[in-house]
Amino acid sequence: MSPLRNIALTVHELEDGEFYWVLMEATDYAMEEALPYLPVESSADPYATYANALVAGLAAMRRMFGNHGPRD
């Protein structure tokens, strides 16, 4: 089985009360004391709460990667 990709889920509030989920993947680019990530996918429409955006982001992750997680 291929190794898991390092995928992170975060929520950004771009405007007051407008929350967007963002899936990001770690890169191999080396930085001192930091692990850089690049966006993979994000919500097109805002959510009214942080919690709703977070749950929607997790659902998107499950749709994208299934039960076995983000593998190549």
mmCIF file of the N, C-alpha and C atoms, coordinates in Angstrom:
data_MODEL
# 
_entry.id   MODEL 
# 
loop_
_atom_site.group_PDB 
_atom_site.id 
_atom_site.type_symbol 
_atom_site.label_atom_id 
_atom_site.label_alt_id 
_atom_site.label_comp_id 
_atom_site.label_asym_id 
_atom_site.label_entity_id 
_atom_site.label_seq_id 
_atom_site.pdbx_PDB_ins_code 
_atom_site.Cartn_x 
_atom_site.Cartn_y 
_atom_site.Cartn_z 
_atom_site.occupancy 
_atom_site.B_iso_or_equiv 
_atom_site.pdbx_formal_charge 
_atom_site.auth_seq_id 
_atom_site.auth_comp_id 
_atom_site.auth_asym_id 
_atom_site.auth_atom_id 
_atom_site.pdbx_PDB_model_num 
ATOM 1   N N  . MET A 1 1  ? 0.853   -1.173 0.000  1.00 0.00 ? 1  MET A N  1 
ATOM 2   C CA . MET A 1 1  ? 0.000   0.000  0.000  1.00 0.00 ? 1  MET A CA 1 
ATOM 3   C C  . MET A 1 1  ? 0.902   1.240  0.000  1.00 0.00 ? 1  MET A C  1 
ATOM 4   N N  . SER A 1 2  ? 0.535   2.248  -0.770 1.00 0.00 ? 2  SER A N  1 
ATOM 5   C CA . SER A 1 2  ? 1.333   3.466  -0.841 1.00 0.00 ? 2  SER A CA 1 
ATOM 6   C C  . SER A 1 2  ? 1.225   4.262  0.470  1.00 0.00 ? 2  SER A C  1 
ATOM 7   N N  . PRO A 1 3  ? 2.227   5.080  0.769  1.00 0.00 ? 3  PRO A N  1 
ATOM 8   C CA . PRO A 1 3  ? 2.202   5.848  2.019  1.00 0.00 ? 3  PRO A CA 1 
ATOM 9   C C  . PRO A 1 3  ? 1.132   6.942  1.989  1.00 0.00 ? 3  PRO A C  1 
ATOM 10  N N  . LEU A 1 4  ? 0.723   7.337  3.171  1.00 0.00 ? 4  LEU A N  1 
ATOM 11  C CA . LEU A 1 4  ? -0.247  8.427  3.297  1.00 0.00 ? 4  LEU A CA 1 
ATOM 12  C C  . LEU A 1 4  ? 0.384   9.756  2.903  1.00 0.00 ? 4  LEU A C  1 
ATOM 13  N N  . ARG A 1 5  ? -0.394  10.577 2.206  1.00 0.00 ? 5  ARG A N  1 
ATOM 14  C CA . ARG A 1 5  ? 0.014   11.944 1.925  1.00 0.00 ? 5  ARG A CA 1 
ATOM 15  C C  . ARG A 1 5  ? -0.289  12.783 3.161  1.00 0.00 ? 5  ARG A C  1 
ATOM 16  N N  . ASN A 1 6  ? 0.489   13.808 3.407  1.00 0.00 ? 6  ASN A N  1 
ATOM 17  C CA . ASN A 1 6  ? 0.305   14.680 4.565  1.00 0.00 ? 6  ASN A CA 1 
ATOM 18  C C  . ASN A 1 6  ? -0.673  15.789 4.189  1.00 0.00 ? 6  ASN A C  1 
ATOM 19  N N  . ILE A 1 7  ? -1.970  15.560 4.504  1.00 0.00 ? 7  ILE A N  1 
ATOM 20  C CA . ILE A 1 7  ? -3.034  16.505 4.174  1.00 0.00 ? 7  ILE A CA 1 
ATOM 21  C C  . ILE A 1 7  ? -3.542  17.150 5.468  1.00 0.00 ? 7  ILE A C  1 
ATOM 22  N N  . ALA A 1 8  ? -3.720  18.463 5.423  1.00 0.00 ? 8  ALA A N  1 
ATOM 23  C CA . ALA A 1 8  ? -4.232  19.209 6.574  1.00 0.00 ? 8  ALA A CA 1 
ATOM 24  C C  . ALA A 1 8  ? -5.530  19.904 6.187  1.00 0.00 ? 8  ALA A C  1 
ATOM 25  N N  . LEU A 1 9  ? -6.415  20.048 7.141  1.00 0.00 ? 9  LEU A N  1 
ATOM 26  C CA . LEU A 1 9  ? -7.677  20.771 6.965  1.00 0.00 ? 9  LEU A CA 1 
ATOM 27  C C  . LEU A 1 9  ? -7.644  21.997 7.851  1.00 0.00 ? 9  LEU A C  1 
ATOM 28  N N  . THR A 1 10 ? -7.964  23.135 7.283  1.00 0.00 ? 10 THR A N  1 
ATOM 29  C CA . THR A 1 10 ? -8.051  24.356 8.068  1.00 0.00 ? 10 THR A CA 1 
ATOM 30  C C  . THR A 1 10 ? -9.275  25.145 7.622  1.00 0.00 ? 10 THR A C  1 
ATOM 31  N N  . VAL A 1 11 ? -9.640  26.143 8.404  1.00 0.00 ? 11 VAL A N  1 
ATOM 32  C CA . VAL A 1 11 ? -10.769 27.015 8.077  1.00 0.00 ? 11 VAL A CA 1 
ATOM 33  C C  . VAL A 1 11 ? -10.275 28.451 8.089  1.00 0.00 ? 11 VAL A C  1 
ATOM 34  N N  . HIS A 1 12 ? -10.598 29.180 7.025  1.00 0.00 ? 12 HIS A N  1 
ATOM 35  C CA . HIS A 1 12 ? -10.230 30.589 6.920  1.00 0.00 ? 12 HIS A CA 1 
ATOM 36  C C  . HIS A 1 12 ? -11.492 31.446 6.964  1.00 0.00 ? 12 HIS A C  1 
ATOM 37  N N  . GLU A 1 13 ? -11.427 32.529 7.688  1.00 0.00 ? 13 GLU A N  1 
ATOM 38  C CA . GLU A 1 13 ? -12.519 33.508 7.707  1.00 0.00 ? 13 GLU A CA 1 
ATOM 39  C C  . GLU A 1 13 ? -12.063 34.684 6.843  1.00 0.00 ? 13 GLU A C  1 
ATOM 40  N N  . LEU A 1 14 ? -12.518 34.703 5.588  1.00 0.00 ? 14 LEU A N  1 
ATOM 41  C CA . LEU A 1 14 ? -12.055 35.719 4.648  1.00 0.00 ? 14 LEU A CA 1 
ATOM 42  C C  . LEU A 1 14 ? -12.765 37.052 4.843  1.00 0.00 ? 14 LEU A C  1 
ATOM 43  N N  . GLU A 1 15 ? -14.010 37.019 5.238  1.00 0.00 ? 15 GLU A N  1 
ATOM 44  C CA . GLU A 1 15 ? -14.802 38.193 5.612  1.00 0.00 ? 15 GLU A CA 1 
ATOM 45  C C  . GLU A 1 15 ? -15.478 37.854 6.930  1.00 0.00 ? 15 GLU A C  1 
ATOM 46  N N  . ASP A 1 16 ? -15.890 38.860 7.687  1.00 0.00 ? 16 ASP A N  1 
ATOM 47  C CA . ASP A 1 16 ? -16.573 38.592 8.956  1.00 0.00 ? 16 ASP A CA 1 
ATOM 48  C C  . ASP A 1 16 ? -17.771 37.681 8.733  1.00 0.00 ? 16 ASP A C  1 
ATOM 49  N N  . GLY A 1 17 ? -17.775 36.534 9.417  1.00 0.00 ? 17 GLY A N  1 
ATOM 50  C CA . GLY A 1 17 ? -18.888 35.601 9.344  1.00 0.00 ? 17 GLY A CA 1 
ATOM 51  C C  . GLY A 1 17 ? -18.938 34.755 8.092  1.00 0.00 ? 17 GLY A C  1 
ATOM 52  N N  . GLU A 1 18 ? -17.870 34.739 7.294  1.00 0.00 ? 18 GLU A N  1 
ATOM 53  C CA . GLU A 1 18 ? -17.814 33.904 6.100  1.00 0.00 ? 18 GLU A CA 1 
ATOM 54  C C  . GLU A 1 18 ? -16.616 32.971 6.210  1.00 0.00 ? 18 GLU A C  1 
ATOM 55  N N  . PHE A 1 19 ? -16.883 31.685 6.441  1.00 0.00 ? 19 PHE A N  1 
ATOM 56  C CA . PHE A 1 19 ? -15.854 30.698 6.719  1.00 0.00 ? 19 PHE A CA 1 
ATOM 57  C C  . PHE A 1 19 ? -15.705 29.721 5.551  1.00 0.00 ? 19 PHE A C  1 
ATOM 58  N N  . TYR A 1 20 ? -14.480 29.455 5.158  1.00 0.00 ? 20 TYR A N  1 
ATOM 59  C CA . TYR A 1 20 ? -14.162 28.558 4.057  1.00 0.00 ? 20 TYR A CA 1 
ATOM 60  C C  . TYR A 1 20 ? -13.217 27.464 4.551  1.00 0.00 ? 20 TYR A C  1 
ATOM 61  N N  . TRP A 1 21 ? -13.483 26.224 4.167  1.00 0.00 ? 21 TRP A N  1 
ATOM 62  C CA . TRP A 1 21 ? -12.536 25.147 4.486  1.00 0.00 ? 21 TRP A CA 1 
ATOM 63  C C  . TRP A 1 21 ? -11.483 25.097 3.390  1.00 0.00 ? 21 TRP A C  1 
ATOM 64  N N  . VAL A 1 22 ? -10.279 24.671 3.764  1.00 0.00 ? 22 VAL A N  1 
ATOM 65  C CA . VAL A 1 22 ? -9.170  24.541 2.826  1.00 0.00 ? 22 VAL A CA 1 
ATOM 66  C C  . VAL A 1 22 ? -8.411  23.255 3.163  1.00 0.00 ? 22 VAL A C  1 
ATOM 67  N N  . LEU A 1 23 ? -8.223  22.404 2.154  1.00 0.00 ? 23 LEU A N  1 
ATOM 68  C CA . LEU A 1 23 ? -7.371  21.223 2.294  1.00 0.00 ? 23 LEU A CA 1 
ATOM 69  C C  . LEU A 1 23 ? -6.008  21.579 1.726  1.00 0.00 ? 23 LEU A C  1 
ATOM 70  N N  . MET A 1 24 ? -4.965  21.264 2.474  1.00 0.00 ? 24 MET A N  1 
ATOM 71  C CA . MET A 1 24 ? -3.608  21.599 2.062  1.00 0.00 ? 24 MET A CA 1 
ATOM 72  C C  . MET A 1 24 ? -2.730  20.364 2.189  1.00 0.00 ? 24 MET A C  1 
ATOM 73  N N  . GLU A 1 25 ? -1.701  20.303 1.344  1.00 0.00 ? 25 GLU A N  1 
ATOM 74  C CA . GLU A 1 25 ? -0.766  19.178 1.371  1.00 0.00 ? 25 GLU A CA 1 
ATOM 75  C C  . GLU A 1 25 ? 0.641   19.679 1.662  1.00 0.00 ? 25 GLU A C  1 
ATOM 76  N N  . ALA A 1 26 ? 1.333   18.964 2.539  1.00 0.00 ? 26 ALA A N  1 
ATOM 77  C CA . ALA A 1 26 ? 2.711   19.322 2.874  1.00 0.00 ? 26 ALA A CA 1 
ATOM 78  C C  . ALA A 1 26 ? 3.588   19.149 1.641  1.00 0.00 ? 26 ALA A C  1 
ATOM 79  N N  . THR A 1 27 ? 4.567   20.012 1.500  1.00 0.00 ? 27 THR A N  1 
ATOM 80  C CA . THR A 1 27 ? 5.508   19.920 0.377  1.00 0.00 ? 27 THR A CA 1 
ATOM 81  C C  . THR A 1 27 ? 6.839   19.388 0.880  1.00 0.00 ? 27 THR A C  1 
ATOM 82  N N  . ASP A 1 28 ? 7.693   19.033 -0.044 1.00 0.00 ? 28 ASP A N  1 
ATOM 83  C CA . ASP A 1 28 ? 9.034   18.567 0.301  1.00 0.00 ? 28 ASP A CA 1 
ATOM 84  C C  . ASP A 1 28 ? 10.005  19.730 0.460  1.00 0.00 ? 28 ASP A C  1 
ATOM 85  N N  . TYR A 1 29 ? 9.526   20.931 0.207  1.00 0.00 ? 29 TYR A N  1 
ATOM 86  C CA . TYR A 1 29 ? 10.373  22.114 0.314  1.00 0.00 ? 29 TYR A CA 1 
ATOM 87  C C  . TYR A 1 29 ? 10.805  22.301 1.762  1.00 0.00 ? 29 TYR A C  1 
ATOM 88  N N  . ALA A 1 30 ? 12.090  22.373 1.998  1.00 0.00 ? 30 ALA A N  1 
ATOM 89  C CA . ALA A 1 30 ? 12.616  22.489 3.364  1.00 0.00 ? 30 ALA A CA 1 
ATOM 90  C C  . ALA A 1 30 ? 12.679  23.949 3.803  1.00 0.00 ? 30 ALA A C  1 
ATOM 91  N N  . MET A 1 31 ? 12.126  24.211 4.962  1.00 0.00 ? 31 MET A N  1 
ATOM 92  C CA . MET A 1 31 ? 12.207  25.526 5.588  1.00 0.00 ? 31 MET A CA 1 
ATOM 93  C C  . MET A 1 31 ? 12.629  25.318 7.032  1.00 0.00 ? 31 MET A C  1 
ATOM 94  N N  . GLU A 1 32 ? 13.398  26.232 7.538  1.00 0.00 ? 32 GLU A N  1 
ATOM 95  C CA . GLU A 1 32 ? 13.840  26.135 8.924  1.00 0.00 ? 32 GLU A CA 1 
ATOM 96  C C  . GLU A 1 32 ? 12.653  26.314 9.858  1.00 0.00 ? 32 GLU A C  1 
ATOM 97  N N  . GLU A 1 33 ? 12.401  25.313 10.695 1.00 0.00 ? 33 GLU A N  1 
ATOM 98  C CA . GLU A 1 33 ? 11.363  25.335 11.724 1.00 0.00 ? 33 GLU A CA 1 
ATOM 99  C C  . GLU A 1 33 ? 9.952   25.543 11.173 1.00 0.00 ? 33 GLU A C  1 
ATOM 100 N N  . ALA A 1 34 ? 9.704   25.091 9.933  1.00 0.00 ? 34 ALA A N  1 
ATOM 101 C CA . ALA A 1 34 ? 8.361   25.208 9.367  1.00 0.00 ? 34 ALA A CA 1 
ATOM 102 C C  . ALA A 1 34 ? 8.141   24.075 8.370  1.00 0.00 ? 34 ALA A C  1 
ATOM 103 N N  . LEU A 1 35 ? 6.901   23.692 8.229  1.00 0.00 ? 35 LEU A N  1 
ATOM 104 C CA . LEU A 1 35 ? 6.517   22.694 7.241  1.00 0.00 ? 35 LEU A CA 1 
ATOM 105 C C  . LEU A 1 35 ? 5.545   23.378 6.289  1.00 0.00 ? 35 LEU A C  1 
ATOM 106 N N  . PRO A 1 36 ? 5.997   23.732 5.078  1.00 0.00 ? 36 PRO A N  1 
ATOM 107 C CA . PRO A 1 36 ? 5.118   24.451 4.156  1.00 0.00 ? 36 PRO A CA 1 
ATOM 108 C C  . PRO A 1 36 ? 4.046   23.555 3.546  1.00 0.00 ? 36 PRO A C  1 
ATOM 109 N N  . TYR A 1 37 ? 2.883   24.106 3.352  1.00 0.00 ? 37 TYR A N  1 
ATOM 110 C CA . TYR A 1 37 ? 1.746   23.420 2.748  1.00 0.00 ? 37 TYR A CA 1 
ATOM 111 C C  . TYR A 1 37 ? 1.261   24.208 1.535  1.00 0.00 ? 37 TYR A C  1 
ATOM 112 N N  . LEU A 1 38 ? 0.717   23.495 0.553  1.00 0.00 ? 38 LEU A N  1 
ATOM 113 C CA . LEU A 1 38 ? 0.113   24.107 -0.619 1.00 0.00 ? 38 LEU A CA 1 
ATOM 114 C C  . LEU A 1 38 ? -1.355  23.713 -0.680 1.00 0.00 ? 38 LEU A C  1 
ATOM 115 N N  . PRO A 1 39 ? -2.231  24.627 -1.080 1.00 0.00 ? 39 PRO A N  1 
ATOM 116 C CA . PRO A 1 39 ? -3.657  24.296 -1.184 1.00 0.00 ? 39 PRO A CA 1 
ATOM 117 C C  . PRO A 1 39 ? -3.911  23.184 -2.196 1.00 0.00 ? 39 PRO A C  1 
ATOM 118 N N  . VAL A 1 40 ? -4.837  22.288 -1.847 1.00 0.00 ? 40 VAL A N  1 
ATOM 119 C CA . VAL A 1 40 ? -5.248  21.197 -2.730 1.00 0.00 ? 40 VAL A CA 1 
ATOM 120 C C  . VAL A 1 40 ? -6.667  21.447 -3.223 1.00 0.00 ? 40 VAL A C  1 
ATOM 121 N N  . GLU A 1 41 ? -7.549  21.854 -2.305 1.00 0.00 ? 41 GLU A N  1 
ATOM 122 C CA . GLU A 1 41 ? -8.960  22.065 -2.600 1.00 0.00 ? 41 GLU A CA 1 
ATOM 123 C C  . GLU A 1 41 ? -9.524  23.012 -1.553 1.00 0.00 ? 41 GLU A C  1 
ATOM 124 N N  . SER A 1 42 ? -10.565 23.749 -1.914 1.00 0.00 ? 42 SER A N  1 
ATOM 125 C CA . SER A 1 42 ? -11.213 24.633 -0.945 1.00 0.00 ? 42 SER A CA 1 
ATOM 126 C C  . SER A 1 42 ? -12.682 24.795 -1.301 1.00 0.00 ? 42 SER A C  1 
ATOM 127 N N  . SER A 1 43 ? -13.450 25.272 -0.342 1.00 0.00 ? 43 SER A N  1 
ATOM 128 C CA . SER A 1 43 ? -14.874 25.488 -0.586 1.00 0.00 ? 43 SER A CA 1 
ATOM 129 C C  . SER A 1 43 ? -15.051 26.704 -1.483 1.00 0.00 ? 43 SER A C  1 
ATOM 130 N N  . ALA A 1 44 ? -16.013 26.610 -2.381 1.00 0.00 ? 44 ALA A N  1 
ATOM 131 C CA . ALA A 1 44 ? -16.310 27.725 -3.284 1.00 0.00 ? 44 ALA A CA 1 
ATOM 132 C C  . ALA A 1 44 ? -17.231 28.739 -2.619 1.00 0.00 ? 44 ALA A C  1 
ATOM 133 N N  . ASP A 1 45 ? -18.080 28.254 -1.733 1.00 0.00 ? 45 ASP A N  1 
ATOM 134 C CA . ASP A 1 45 ? -19.050 29.118 -1.057 1.00 0.00 ? 45 ASP A CA 1 
ATOM 135 C C  . ASP A 1 45 ? -18.761 29.151 0.434  1.00 0.00 ? 45 ASP A C  1 
ATOM 136 N N  . PRO A 1 46 ? -19.069 30.274 1.087  1.00 0.00 ? 46 PRO A N  1 
ATOM 137 C CA . PRO A 1 46 ? -18.794 30.392 2.521  1.00 0.00 ? 46 PRO A CA 1 
ATOM 138 C C  . PRO A 1 46 ? -19.834 29.654 3.368  1.00 0.00 ? 46 PRO A C  1 
ATOM 139 N N  . TYR A 1 47 ? -19.427 29.353 4.589  1.00 0.00 ? 47 TYR A N  1 
ATOM 140 C CA . TYR A 1 47 ? -20.303 28.785 5.618  1.00 0.00 ? 47 TYR A CA 1 
ATOM 141 C C  . TYR A 1 47 ? -20.502 29.836 6.701  1.00 0.00 ? 47 TYR A C  1 
ATOM 142 N N  . ALA A 1 48 ? -21.634 29.768 7.371  1.00 0.00 ? 48 ALA A N  1 
ATOM 143 C CA . ALA A 1 48 ? -21.978 30.781 8.365  1.00 0.00 ? 48 ALA A CA 1 
ATOM 144 C C  . ALA A 1 48 ? -21.188 30.647 9.660  1.00 0.00 ? 48 ALA A C  1 
ATOM 145 N N  . THR A 1 49 ? -20.670 29.441 9.942  1.00 0.00 ? 49 THR A N  1 
ATOM 146 C CA . THR A 1 49 ? -19.919 29.240 11.182 1.00 0.00 ? 49 THR A CA 1 
ATOM 147 C C  . THR A 1 49 ? -18.632 28.470 10.900 1.00 0.00 ? 49 THR A C  1 
ATOM 148 N N  . TYR A 1 50 ? -17.681 28.625 11.788 1.00 0.00 ? 50 TYR A N  1 
ATOM 149 C CA . TYR A 1 50 ? -16.422 27.879 11.719 1.00 0.00 ? 50 TYR A CA 1 
ATOM 150 C C  . TYR A 1 50 ? -16.705 26.384 11.762 1.00 0.00 ? 50 TYR A C  1 
ATOM 151 N N  . ALA A 1 51 ? -17.580 25.977 12.693 1.00 0.00 ? 51 ALA A N  1 
ATOM 152 C CA . ALA A 1 51 ? -17.880 24.555 12.867 1.00 0.00 ? 51 ALA A CA 1 
ATOM 153 C C  . ALA A 1 51 ? -18.480 23.944 11.603 1.00 0.00 ? 51 ALA A C  1 
ATOM 154 N N  . ASN A 1 52 ? -19.392 24.650 10.956 1.00 0.00 ? 52 ASN A N  1 
ATOM 155 C CA . ASN A 1 52 ? -19.998 24.132 9.730  1.00 0.00 ? 52 ASN A CA 1 
ATOM 156 C C  . ASN A 1 52 ? -18.964 23.985 8.618  1.00 0.00 ? 52 ASN A C  1 
ATOM 157 N N  . ALA A 1 53 ? -18.065 24.950 8.498  1.00 0.00 ? 53 ALA A N  1 
ATOM 158 C CA . ALA A 1 53 ? -17.011 24.865 7.489  1.00 0.00 ? 53 ALA A CA 1 
ATOM 159 C C  . ALA A 1 53 ? -16.069 23.699 7.792  1.00 0.00 ? 53 ALA A C  1 
ATOM 160 N N  . LEU A 1 54 ? -15.744 23.502 9.045  1.00 0.00 ? 54 LEU A N  1 
ATOM 161 C CA . LEU A 1 54 ? -14.855 22.414 9.444  1.00 0.00 ? 54 LEU A CA 1 
ATOM 162 C C  . LEU A 1 54 ? -15.462 21.056 9.106  1.00 0.00 ? 54 LEU A C  1 
ATOM 163 N N  . VAL A 1 55 ? -16.727 20.867 9.440  1.00 0.00 ? 55 VAL A N  1 
ATOM 164 C CA . VAL A 1 55 ? -17.413 19.600 9.154  1.00 0.00 ? 55 VAL A CA 1 
ATOM 165 C C  . VAL A 1 55 ? -17.524 19.389 7.646  1.00 0.00 ? 55 VAL A C  1 
ATOM 166 N N  . ALA A 1 56 ? -17.818 20.435 6.899  1.00 0.00 ? 56 ALA A N  1 
ATOM 167 C CA . ALA A 1 56 ? -17.911 20.329 5.439  1.00 0.00 ? 56 ALA A CA 1 
ATOM 168 C C  . ALA A 1 56 ? -16.546 19.988 4.838  1.00 0.00 ? 56 ALA A C  1 
ATOM 169 N N  . GLY A 1 57 ? -15.488 20.542 5.388  1.00 0.00 ? 57 GLY A N  1 
ATOM 170 C CA . GLY A 1 57 ? -14.143 20.228 4.920  1.00 0.00 ? 57 GLY A CA 1 
ATOM 171 C C  . GLY A 1 57 ? -13.788 18.774 5.177  1.00 0.00 ? 57 GLY A C  1 
ATOM 172 N N  . LEU A 1 58 ? -14.158 18.271 6.329  1.00 0.00 ? 58 LEU A N  1 
ATOM 173 C CA . LEU A 1 58 ? -13.919 16.856 6.637  1.00 0.00 ? 58 LEU A CA 1 
ATOM 174 C C  . LEU A 1 58 ? -14.709 15.958 5.687  1.00 0.00 ? 58 LEU A C  1 
ATOM 175 N N  . ALA A 1 59 ? -15.948 16.336 5.398  1.00 0.00 ? 59 ALA A N  1 
ATOM 176 C CA . ALA A 1 59 ? -16.760 15.568 4.452  1.00 0.00 ? 59 ALA A CA 1 
ATOM 177 C C  . ALA A 1 59 ? -16.112 15.578 3.063  1.00 0.00 ? 59 ALA A C  1 
ATOM 178 N N  . ALA A 1 60 ? -15.577 16.712 2.649  1.00 0.00 ? 60 ALA A N  1 
ATOM 179 C CA . ALA A 1 60 ? -14.898 16.798 1.353  1.00 0.00 ? 60 ALA A CA 1 
ATOM 180 C C  . ALA A 1 60 ? -13.666 15.906 1.338  1.00 0.00 ? 60 ALA A C  1 
ATOM 181 N N  . MET A 1 61 ? -12.948 15.883 2.437  1.00 0.00 ? 61 MET A N  1 
ATOM 182 C CA . MET A 1 61 ? -11.763 15.034 2.540  1.00 0.00 ? 61 MET A CA 1 
ATOM 183 C C  . MET A 1 61 ? -12.146 13.562 2.412  1.00 0.00 ? 61 MET A C  1 
ATOM 184 N N  . ARG A 1 62 ? -13.216 13.176 3.061  1.00 0.00 ? 62 ARG A N  1 
ATOM 185 C CA . ARG A 1 62 ? -13.673 11.778 2.982  1.00 0.00 ? 62 ARG A CA 1 
ATOM 186 C C  . ARG A 1 62 ? -14.120 11.423 1.573  1.00 0.00 ? 62 ARG A C  1 
ATOM 187 N N  . ARG A 1 63 ? -14.797 12.368 0.874  1.00 0.00 ? 63 ARG A N  1 
ATOM 188 C CA . ARG A 1 63 ? -15.201 12.118 -0.512 1.00 0.00 ? 63 ARG A CA 1 
ATOM 189 C C  . ARG A 1 63 ? -13.979 11.972 -1.409 1.00 0.00 ? 63 ARG A C  1 
ATOM 190 N N  . MET A 1 64 ? -12.992 12.813 -1.208 1.00 0.00 ? 64 MET A N  1 
ATOM 191 C CA . MET A 1 64 ? -11.799 12.798 -2.054 1.00 0.00 ? 64 MET A CA 1 
ATOM 192 C C  . MET A 1 64 ? -10.936 11.567 -1.831 1.00 0.00 ? 64 MET A C  1 
ATOM 193 N N  . PHE A 1 65 ? -10.800 11.151 -0.562 1.00 0.00 ? 65 PHE A N  1 
ATOM 194 C CA . PHE A 1 65 ? -9.807  10.138 -0.234 1.00 0.00 ? 65 PHE A CA 1 
ATOM 195 C C  . PHE A 1 65 ? -10.389 8.821  0.270  1.00 0.00 ? 65 PHE A C  1 
ATOM 196 N N  . GLY A 1 66 ? -11.667 8.753  0.510  1.00 0.00 ? 66 GLY A N  1 
ATOM 197 C CA . GLY A 1 66 ? -12.303 7.502  0.921  1.00 0.00 ? 66 GLY A CA 1 
ATOM 198 C C  . GLY A 1 66 ? -11.884 7.021  2.302  1.00 0.00 ? 66 GLY A C  1 
ATOM 199 N N  . ASN A 1 67 ? -12.152 5.762  2.558  1.00 0.00 ? 67 ASN A N  1 
ATOM 200 C CA . ASN A 1 67 ? -11.895 5.173  3.880  1.00 0.00 ? 67 ASN A CA 1 
ATOM 201 C C  . ASN A 1 67 ? -10.425 4.866  4.151  1.00 0.00 ? 67 ASN A C  1 
ATOM 202 N N  . HIS A 1 68 ? -9.617  4.813  3.118  1.00 0.00 ? 68 HIS A N  1 
ATOM 203 C CA . HIS A 1 68 ? -8.207  4.446  3.293  1.00 0.00 ? 68 HIS A CA 1 
ATOM 204 C C  . HIS A 1 68 ? -7.292  5.651  3.414  1.00 0.00 ? 68 HIS A C  1 
ATOM 205 N N  . GLY A 1 69 ? -7.857  6.846  3.324  1.00 0.00 ? 69 GLY A N  1 
ATOM 206 C CA . GLY A 1 69 ? -7.054  8.048  3.496  1.00 0.00 ? 69 GLY A CA 1 
ATOM 207 C C  . GLY A 1 69 ? -6.376  8.484  2.204  1.00 0.00 ? 69 GLY A C  1 
ATOM 208 N N  . PRO A 1 70 ? -5.643  9.592  2.283  1.00 0.00 ? 70 PRO A N  1 
ATOM 209 C CA . PRO A 1 70 ? -5.025  10.172 1.102  1.00 0.00 ? 70 PRO A CA 1 
ATOM 210 C C  . PRO A 1 70 ? -3.764  9.434  0.674  1.00 0.00 ? 70 PRO A C  1 
ATOM 211 N N  . ARG A 1 71 ? -3.945  8.446  -0.155 1.00 0.00 ? 71 ARG A N  1 
ATOM 212 C CA . ARG A 1 71 ? -2.818  7.683  -0.696 1.00 0.00 ? 71 ARG A CA 1 
ATOM 213 C C  . ARG A 1 71 ? -2.735  7.930  -2.197 1.00 0.00 ? 71 ARG A C  1 
ATOM 214 N N  . ASP A 1 72 ? -1.521  7.856  -2.729 1.00 0.00 ? 72 ASP A N  1 
ATOM 215 C CA . ASP A 1 72 ? -1.347  8.045  -4.172 1.00 0.00 ? 72 ASP A CA 1 
ATOM 216 C C  . ASP A 1 72 ? -1.932  6.896  -4.951 1.00 0.00 ? 72 ASP A C  1 
# 
